[in-house]
Amino acid sequence: MLGKQKLKAMTGYALKEAKRLGVGEAEVVIWGGTEELTRFAQNHIHQSVSLTDTQIHVRCILGRKIGVARANRTDPIGIRTAVARAKMLATLQREDPHFHSLPTRNTYRRISRPRKGDKHIGSSGRAQAIAIIIRNALEHDLVASGAFSESDSELGVANSHGVWAYHIGAAASLSSIVMGERGSGFASQNTKFGSGITTNEVSDTAIYKATHGEFVDVPAGEYEVILEPPAVAELLDFFGWLGPNARIYHEDVSFYQGNIGKQLFDSSLTIVDDPFQAAGYPMAFDYEGTPKKKITLVNRGVAQNVVYDSYHGHKYGKENTGHALLAPNTWGPIPTHMVLLPGKQNVSAMIKRVKRGLLITRFWYTRVVHHKKLILTGMTRDGTFFIEHGTIVGRARNLRYTESVLEALKDIRGIGNDLSLEGSEGSPSLVPTLHLGKFRFTGVTQHG
């Protein structure tokens, strides 16, 4: 990585160039880092790559005309070219009457530091971990595939109003799918450093899900469900995008519209956006250099707050909560460090309470059917099990679900006592297992 002083010098050079060109306001974001990835399929490692890159993002404002340019050439010529291009693009735009100003200088909270002994394990370490997964899969006549990634990153944000913010991050992720005659099984772990990955746990979980139980016929219909963390995180991603997002909210597309302060969900549900959670990927500021803070989104089932960046905060007369994404951003401000607070139950206890239902490992191909009702549709994948009278009695073939998350979260019968980190460094969620009283399935596949 280039380091704090180098990034500060580069952003400073870009801002001086913008001023020389007569740009009224300018913002410079520089991201850099290294990502290493080892992939495996058919019980063999087939790819091991490493990418080191640095990108510069320049936003120039002329009055209320805004232009953005990006480049990954960061020498003086590359920086000057990016600034000139951003200015040129600004001259071609219409004025945005809702733009007010870039954020002003601020101070930032210190985030947690790595623990002693935390480190990346490198290509040889990742290969050894994958060898464990492959060896275990072969012992069970299974075929394993997946990926193990490790990354280090740094981010510098500066603007012409004196903002300067610097962040360093690290992330590691191991995921595996194993396949056999009975179907497929999935497991993953996400953490800050490769040394924190428990390979045998990932392997054992995926193998269990691929080999446990014989197929039983499970028709489409409404069932109790136990959603494991990957499935919960999938639903939570859409919740964050279509709920407390200021753009979606004020355009009257959000299910939050008209429901702030109302009991929307089961009283056991509390969701916060907490950028300082040590178990996640902490970050002290957003991509405009505005300080982040902990925000309660749902408190005991009651919808609480909407999140804003500087643009939407000014446009709608609300406080900027530090949720800007990298410009140009058409998504709107989104909570990127969500935590669904844990309960007191373990998965075994949840299963024992199910009369007739399904244990879901994860979803995929999730799509939006109805924004304001938060109706989603998608498929189960890599381990769907039928539960009857508190016992897993067999495997279910993958099913299509079509369900309103709003309605499903009104009947929460149990929340797990452990949190799992799901998602990338850019938008992680800390989530438990959930036991829901009803979930609607509208179709069944012909395979596991």
VOGU-3710 file (C-alpha; in Angstrom, 3 decimals, decimal comma):
1> mlgkqklkam> 0,000/0,000/0,000  1,079/3,582/-0,592  0,504/4,868/2,944  -1,282/7,831/4,506  1,250/10,532/3,632  1,521/9,456/-0,002  -2,255/9,454/-0,454  -2,529/12,834/1,248  0,089/14,260/-1,114  -1,688/12,819/-4,164
11> tgyalkeakr> -5,102/14,183/-3,171  -3,516/17,539/-2,356  -1,898/17,686/-5,789  -5,244/16,942/-7,454  -7,026/19,649/-5,464  -4,362/22,207/-6,394  -4,792/21,266/-10,043  -8,562/21,701/-9,756  -8,088/25,131/-8,221  -5,635/26,091/-10,989
21> lgvgeaevvi> -8,277/25,145/-13,573  -10,857/27,372/-11,892  -12,977/24,614/-10,351  -15,138/25,988/-7,548  -15,427/22,811/-5,487  -13,542/19,554/-5,908  -13,416/16,167/-4,258  -10,707/13,536/-4,653  -11,049/9,925/-3,530  -8,117/7,570/-3,899
31> wggteeltrf> -8,537/3,874/-3,310  -5,713/1,377/-3,450  -4,771/-2,055/-2,315  -3,986/-5,650/-3,110  -6,434/-8,521/-3,498  -5,265/-12,104/-3,758  -7,573/-14,900/-4,817  -7,225/-18,675/-5,028  -10,019/-20,588/-6,747  -10,675/-24,304/-6,924
41> aqnhihqsvs> -13,085/-26,526/-8,870  -13,442/-30,238/-9,573  -11,218/-30,898/-6,548  -8,301/-28,951/-8,020  -6,897/-25,450/-7,580  -7,193/-23,869/-11,013  -6,412/-20,206/-10,370  -4,224/-18,144/-8,072  -4,050/-14,441/-8,849  -2,991/-11,196/-7,227
51> ltdtqihvrc> -4,106/-7,692/-8,224  -2,555/-4,487/-6,940  -4,200/-1,313/-8,160  -4,770/2,315/-7,221  -7,699/4,342/-8,549  -8,384/8,052/-8,384  -11,918/9,443/-8,459  -12,289/13,189/-9,055  -15,508/15,189/-8,701  -15,490/18,753/-9,999
61> ilgrkigvar> -18,328/21,209/-9,347  -18,810/24,343/-11,448  -21,648/26,252/-9,841  -24,111/23,390/-9,647  -22,796/21,441/-12,597  -21,058/18,217/-11,540  -18,564/16,077/-13,415  -16,857/12,873/-12,259  -13,826/11,141/-13,760  -11,933/8,031/-12,719
71> anrtdpigir> -8,542/6,655/-13,624  -5,964/4,202/-12,362  -2,976/6,220/-13,538  -1,928/8,177/-10,449  1,329/9,834/-11,470  1,189/13,654/-11,936  0,169/13,359/-15,596  -2,580/10,851/-14,751  -3,886/13,006/-11,905  -3,928/16,151/-14,035
81> tavarakmla> -5,722/14,294/-16,817  -8,404/12,986/-14,438  -9,023/16,468/-13,001  -9,225/18,039/-16,454  -11,653/15,347/-17,624  -13,893/15,816/-14,568  -13,989/19,577/-15,195  -14,773/19,066/-18,873  -17,621/16,695/-18,013  -19,000/19,228/-15,534
91> tlqredphfh> -19,232/21,866/-18,283  -21,464/19,503/-20,277  -23,986/18,937/-17,491  -27,168/20,726/-16,557  -27,178/22,471/-13,212  -28,528/20,371/-10,373  -30,777/22,653/-8,283  -30,600/20,279/-5,311  -26,825/20,282/-4,953  -25,702/22,491/-2,080
101> slptrntyrr> -22,088/21,812/-1,179  -19,508/19,170/-0,477  -19,040/18,394/3,230  -16,730/20,508/5,387  -13,758/19,470/7,511  -14,447/17,198/10,476  -12,898/14,812/12,981  -13,244/11,039/13,059  -13,609/8,365/15,662  -10,740/5,901/16,042
111> isrprkgdkh> -11,687/2,401/14,940  -10,490/-0,906/16,354  -7,001/-2,123/15,436  -6,064/-5,673/14,391  -5,480/-8,120/17,212  -2,014/-9,452/17,856  -1,375/-12,449/15,619  -3,934/-11,475/12,983  -2,399/-11,799/9,530  -2,987/-12,965/5,994
121> igssgraqai> -1,707/-16,452/5,232  -0,685/-15,886/1,612  -0,967/-18,112/-1,429  0,708/-21,127/0,198  -1,513/-20,848/3,270  -4,635/-20,585/1,149  -3,511/-23,603/-0,902  -3,023/-25,646/2,269  -6,486/-24,681/3,496  -8,064/-25,628/0,183
131> aiiirnaleh> -6,164/-28,940/0,245  -7,986/-29,769/3,488  -11,359/-29,102/1,855  -10,492/-31,171/-1,219  -9,118/-34,079/0,833  -12,241/-34,143/3,006  -14,486/-33,986/-0,051  -12,691/-36,900/-1,717  -13,104/-39,004/1,424  -16,882/-38,588/1,006
141> dlvasgafse> -16,903/-39,042/-2,799  -17,763/-35,375/-3,274  -16,570/-32,692/-5,685  -15,446/-29,429/-4,087  -15,223/-25,948/-5,546  -14,936/-22,475/-4,116  -12,622/-19,549/-3,465  -10,331/-18,142/-0,783  -9,538/-14,421/-0,986  -7,457/-12,021/1,113
151> sdselgvans> -7,163/-8,277/0,636  -5,584/-5,160/2,096  -6,941/-1,757/1,163  -6,555/1,933/1,877  -8,804/4,890/1,166  -8,136/8,607/1,165  -10,871/11,255/0,842  -10,143/14,963/0,442  -11,992/18,016/-0,823  -11,545/21,730/-1,335
161> hgvwayhiga> -13,275/22,513/1,991  -10,448/20,953/3,997  -11,738/17,393/4,347  -8,999/14,790/4,735  -9,798/11,256/5,882  -7,754/8,072/5,684  -8,796/4,465/6,230  -7,012/1,128/6,045  -8,862/-2,166/5,858  -8,365/-5,877/5,479
171> aaslssivmg> -10,685/-8,725/4,561  -10,589/-12,468/4,030  -13,227/-14,888/2,782  -13,391/-18,636/2,249  -16,408/-20,241/0,593  -16,954/-23,774/-0,615  -19,629/-25,734/-2,429  -19,380/-29,514/-2,401  -21,529/-31,688/-4,645  -22,517/-35,328/-4,650
181> ergsgfasqn> -25,333/-37,685/-5,526  -27,614/-36,263/-2,849  -27,104/-32,646/-3,837  -24,872/-29,757/-2,864  -23,758/-28,134/0,361  -22,380/-24,673/1,051  -20,425/-23,035/3,835  -18,353/-19,875/4,151  -16,538/-17,623/6,586  -15,728/-13,929/6,329
191> tkfgsgittn> -13,265/-12,149/8,589  -10,499/-9,542/8,488  -7,509/-11,845/8,054  -6,934/-15,276/6,595  -5,522/-16,510/9,884  -9,010/-16,156/11,362  -10,618/-18,638/8,959  -11,471/-22,050/10,431  -11,081/-24,274/7,387  -12,256/-27,525/8,954
201> evsdtaiyka> -15,467/-25,872/10,113  -16,207/-24,654/6,580  -15,403/-28,094/5,150  -17,408/-30,073/7,712  -20,469/-27,854/7,342  -20,499/-28,015/3,549  -20,029/-31,814/3,560  -22,823/-32,312/6,086  -25,205/-30,258/3,976  -24,298/-32,217/0,835
211> thgefvdvpa> -24,657/-35,680/2,372  -27,275/-35,520/5,117  -30,643/-37,141/4,553  -32,576/-38,699/1,716  -34,884/-36,664/-0,509  -38,467/-36,283/0,627  -41,257/-34,724/-1,416  -41,970/-31,214/-0,188  -44,700/-29,479/-2,213  -44,960/-25,729/-2,650
221> geyevilepp> -46,809/-23,998/0,140  -46,383/-22,013/3,333  -43,958/-23,336/5,937  -42,153/-22,386/9,076  -38,537/-21,697/8,168  -35,209/-21,527/9,875  -33,023/-19,188/7,847  -29,291/-19,561/8,363  -27,114/-16,395/8,267  -26,395/-16,353/4,492
231> avaelldffg> -30,144/-16,436/3,803  -30,857/-13,759/6,425  -28,154/-11,494/4,989  -29,677/-11,819/1,512  -33,013/-10,505/2,768  -31,325/-7,808/4,848  -29,504/-6,443/1,790  -32,830/-5,741/0,099  -34,229/-4,330/3,343  -31,395/-1,766/3,467
241> wlgpnariyh> -31,762/-0,783/-0,176  -35,573/-0,507/-0,264  -36,249/0,666/3,297  -34,167/3,327/5,077  -32,569/4,637/1,858  -33,285/8,403/1,615  -33,598/8,420/-2,189  -36,012/5,495/-2,268  -37,893/6,849/0,760  -38,511/10,349/-0,580
251> edvsfyqgni> -39,406/9,043/-4,036  -42,210/7,122/-2,300  -40,923/3,719/-3,341  -39,821/2,581/0,126  -41,880/0,495/2,516  -40,667/2,951/5,196  -42,763/5,716/3,622  -45,508/6,668/6,083  -44,391/4,015/8,563  -41,707/5,746/10,642
261> gkqlfdsslt> -42,585/5,210/14,291  -44,980/2,374/13,505  -44,753/-1,278/14,531  -43,832/-2,937/11,242  -42,166/-6,087/12,541  -42,127/-8,541/15,428  -41,139/-6,816/18,680  -38,082/-9,074/18,989  -36,485/-7,496/15,894  -33,875/-4,743/16,255
271> ivddpfqaag> -31,613/-3,696/13,383  -28,851/-1,119/13,669  -26,305/0,257/11,257  -23,098/0,148/13,291  -19,878/1,043/11,444  -17,765/0,496/14,569  -18,563/-3,164/15,248  -15,220/-4,852/15,867  -16,607/-8,136/14,525  -17,310/-6,504/11,162
281> ypmafdyegt> -15,277/-4,229/8,918  -15,207/-0,945/10,885  -15,041/2,351/9,020  -15,103/5,852/10,513  -16,350/7,907/7,540  -18,235/7,652/4,258  -16,997/8,267/0,716  -17,455/12,026/1,104  -15,459/12,160/4,321  -18,485/12,614/6,592
291> pkkkitlvnr> -18,146/10,889/9,989  -20,210/7,750/10,402  -22,236/6,970/13,497  -24,406/4,215/14,836  -28,011/4,492/13,588  -30,992/2,466/14,787  -33,093/1,381/11,812  -35,605/-0,828/13,607  -36,104/-0,796/17,381  -38,130/-3,704/18,785
301> gvaqnvvyds> -40,063/-3,931/15,551  -40,644/-0,195/15,129  -39,259/1,544/12,018  -36,960/4,321/13,245  -34,586/6,166/10,916  -33,697/6,865/7,294  -30,050/7,344/6,291  -28,740/10,339/4,298  -25,700/11,601/2,451  -24,915/15,295/1,918
311> yhghkygken> -26,930/15,568/-1,312  -30,154/14,018/-0,054  -29,768/15,617/3,366  -29,754/19,092/1,796  -32,444/18,236/-0,743  -34,890/17,119/1,932  -33,759/19,253/4,856  -32,417/16,350/6,902  -29,186/15,610/8,768  -26,380/14,012/6,797
321> tghallapnt> -25,852/10,678/8,577  -22,636/9,745/6,761  -23,958/7,236/4,231  -22,556/8,536/0,951  -21,363/6,033/-1,614  -18,727/6,797/-4,229  -19,887/9,423/-6,749  -21,662/9,251/-9,085  -24,156/7,336/-6,985  -27,570/6,477/-8,431
331> wgpipthmvl> -28,432/3,995/-5,666  -28,925/6,565/-2,952  -27,511/6,423/0,595  -27,583/2,863/1,922  -26,751/1,407/5,355  -23,566/-0,607/4,804  -22,827/-1,996/8,288  -26,111/-3,535/9,352  -26,404/-5,661/12,482  -29,492/-7,707/13,318
341> lpgkqnvsam> -29,192/-8,002/17,080  -28,927/-11,583/18,387  -31,397/-13,443/20,549  -30,909/-16,247/23,051  -31,552/-19,431/21,073  -29,260/-21,894/19,331  -30,112/-23,627/16,078  -30,788/-27,011/17,715  -33,391/-25,474/20,010  -35,032/-23,743/17,057
351> ikrvkrglli> -35,280/-26,988/15,080  -36,923/-28,753/18,017  -39,684/-26,131/18,050  -40,608/-26,547/14,365  -43,722/-28,624/13,719  -43,461/-28,682/9,939  -40,978/-26,519/8,133  -37,721/-26,003/6,285  -34,121/-25,286/7,193  -32,675/-22,961/4,516
361> trfwytrvvh> -28,925/-22,580/3,994  -29,056/-19,693/1,545  -30,940/-18,013/-1,312  -29,839/-16,971/-4,776  -31,249/-15,178/-7,829  -33,261/-12,974/-5,497  -35,296/-10,316/-7,302  -37,793/-7,631/-6,298  -41,475/-8,240/-7,087  -43,012/-5,277/-5,204
371> hkkliltgmt> -40,921/-2,470/-3,703  -43,343/-1,027/-1,164  -44,407/-4,406/0,157  -40,838/-5,704/-0,048  -42,003/-8,816/-1,881  -38,997/-10,798/-3,107  -38,652/-13,952/-5,138  -35,698/-16,289/-5,448  -34,475/-19,838/-4,999  -33,118/-21,929/-2,169
381> rdgtffiehg> -29,678/-23,432/-2,754  -27,006/-25,769/-1,396  -28,817/-27,398/1,475  -32,589/-27,259/2,042  -33,933/-29,654/4,679  -37,419/-30,704/5,753  -38,224/-30,577/9,469  -41,126/-32,433/11,065  -41,959/-32,494/14,762  -38,601/-31,013/15,727
391> tivgrarnlr> -36,427/-33,368/13,667  -34,741/-33,034/10,289  -36,300/-35,919/8,387  -34,755/-35,446/4,949  -33,617/-33,241/2,121  -35,973/-31,056/0,136  -35,438/-30,223/-3,483  -34,768/-26,543/-4,091  -37,842/-24,371/-3,978  -38,802/-20,963/-5,327
401> ytesvlealk> -40,010/-18,523/-2,711  -42,204/-15,468/-3,250  -42,696/-13,636/0,006  -43,112/-10,226/1,559  -40,215/-9,742/3,935  -42,419/-7,265/5,808  -44,962/-9,978/6,505  -42,396/-12,694/7,226  -40,641/-10,566/9,863  -43,907/-9,983/11,711
411> dirgigndls> -43,810/-13,572/12,971  -40,342/-14,221/14,418  -40,315/-17,282/16,657  -36,632/-17,327/17,453  -33,399/-15,390/16,946  -30,030/-17,108/17,179  -27,502/-16,215/19,851  -24,510/-16,062/17,481  -23,762/-13,480/14,809  -22,117/-14,337/11,499
421> legsegspsl> -20,356/-11,837/9,241  -21,850/-12,074/5,763  -20,942/-10,081/2,659  -17,919/-8,180/1,382  -15,794/-5,525/3,051  -17,806/-2,877/1,208  -21,198/-3,875/2,617  -21,065/-6,483/5,378  -23,884/-7,570/7,672  -23,717/-9,235/11,069
431> vptlhlgkfr> -26,691/-11,555/11,298  -27,989/-14,495/13,360  -30,109/-17,465/12,367  -33,844/-16,656/12,272  -36,864/-18,862/12,945  -39,879/-17,422/11,100  -43,438/-18,606/11,566  -44,359/-18,545/7,901  -42,655/-18,276/4,534  -44,329/-18,888/1,198
441> ftgvtqhg> -42,886/-21,185/-1,480  -44,464/-21,075/-4,918  -42,604/-23,743/-6,866  -40,339/-26,797/-6,630  -37,363/-27,717/-8,829  -36,616/-31,160/-10,176  -33,188/-31,349/-8,538  -31,521/-30,888/-5,153
//
